[in-house]
Amino acid sequence: MRNATGPKGGRPGADPATTATLRPAAPADAGFLRDLFAADAGELLRSTGLTGEAIASLLSLQLRSRDAAYRERYPEARFSVIEREGVPVGRLVEADGDGFTLVVDIAVAPAWRRSGIAAAVLRDAMARWSGAGRGGWANVFVNNVPSLALFAGLGFTGKAEDGAAQVTMTWTP
């Protein structure tokens, strides 16, 4: 397990430092990972007027499809659950390439967002990458302002090409 520590921002009654632990995702995490996925992907579906059953079916299909695509495209990827004090609060998927590590996916549960957890986890990852002589990169949707700010705040740089749906954010040690 790896620990990540960083500044805490705005969670009442919480410790002044954010500490998160990464551990390999396991089959027992399926329910948490489903709920984490549904927190984001389900928002749009809930606005369509579909029934709860239809939304659940679509989310299940989308989650299985996304995970299968990640595993096919990045067969050596590390699928981790982010925990805080033993409670799952997010996920990180990393894939090593030639001289770099790709952040395939990072997600934090809504109740834990803006608490410094994602930044702490990424700072820890950047230290590992740097120690291995690697840089890092991530593709971030141009409309995902919080993620763009997160990566930029950690020293990643990127520029949106005209008409592009994503920004490639890169970091070099």
N, C-alpha and C positions, 0 to 999 in steps of 0.2 A: 504494500500500500504506500501511496505517496501523499504527503500533506502539502497543503497550500495555505499560506497565511497572507493576509493583506488587510488594508484599512476597512473598517466597518462603516457603513453609511446609512444611518437612519432607521434601524430596527429597534423599537422601544424594548427596553429590558434586556437587550442582547449584550454580549461581551463587546468590548471596544475593538477587538480584532476578529476578523473573519477567518475561521479555520475550516478548511474543507479537505476531505480525504477522497482519493480516487481508489476504486477497487474494480476488478473485472466484473462486467455485467454477467448475471447468471440467469438461468431459466426462472428462478423465483422472483426476478425483477420484472417479469412480463406485465403484471398489473400496473406497477408504478410507471413503467415506460409507456404503456398504453395511455394512462391518464395524462402523462406529460405531453405526449403527442396530441391528445385530444384537446388539451388546454389551448393550443395554438390553432391547429388545423380545424378544430371543431367550431371555433368562433365564426368563421365564414359560413360554414354549413348551417349553424343554428339560425343565421340571419335569412336563410332561404325559405323557411316555413316547412321544411321537411319534418317528418315525424322523428321522435327520439330513436325509434328502432331503425329507421332508414339511415339516420346520421351515424349511429353506432356501427351499422354494417359497412358504410362507406369509410369510416375512420379505420375500422379493422382492415379492410382491403388496402387502403392507402398506406397504413403502417407496415403491413407485411410486404407490400410492393417496395416501399422505400428501403426497408432493412435488407431485403433480398438484393436490391440494386447496389446498396453499399457493400454488401459482402461479396458480390460478384465483381464489382469494379475495384475494390480494395481488399483482396483476400487476406492480407496480412494486417489489416487494421486492428487497432486496440479499441474495443468497445468497453467504456468504463461508466460506472455509476458514480456520481458526485454525492458524497454524504457530508452532513454536518451533524456532529455529535451522534453519529450512528443512524441518522434519519436520511433517507434518500431525498435529495433536493434537485438533482439534475443529471445530465449525461454529457459525456465527451467522447467523440470518436476521432481518433488520430490515425493517419496513414503515413508511413515513412516512404520517401522517394529518394532520388539521387541528390543528396546534399540538402534536403529540406524535409519538413514534416507538414503535411496538409491537415488542417483542422476541418475534417469532413463535416462535423456537426458539433455544436455545443448548445445546450438548452438548460434553462433553469426554471423550476416550477414558479408559477406566478407569485405565490406568497413569499418567495425568496429573491425575487428580482430586485435589482438596485440595492442589494445588500453587500456587494463586493465579492460575492462568491465566484462569479465567472472571471472577474479580473484576477483574483487570487489563484484560481486554477490555471489560467493562461500564463500568469507570471511564473508559476512553478514549471509548467510545460516549457516555457521559453528558456528557463535555466537548464532543464534537461537537454533541450535541443542544442543550446549553446555548448554545453559540456561535451556533446557528441559531434561538434563542428557543423551543426545544421542550422539553417534558417527555418522560417515558418511562413505559411500562407493560408489564406482562407478566401473563399468566394462568398461575398455578402450581397444580398439583394439591395438594390439602390434605394428601396423604400423602407429598409430596415434601419432606421436612424439610430436606435439604441445600440445595435451591433456595430454599425459603422463607428459610432463614438467610442465604444468599448475597445475595438481594435486600434483605432487611431490614438486613443489615450495610452495604449501600451507600446506605441512606437511603430505600429504597422503603417505602411503608406500605400496609397492606391488612388486611382483616378478613374472615374466612370467614363467610358467611351460613349459618344453620342448614340442614343438608342439602346444601349446595353441594359440588360435586366440585372446584371451583377457587377460588382466591383471586385477585382482581385486585389486583396490586401496582402502585402508582403512585409516580412521582417527579416533583417539580417543581423546576426550578433555583432 
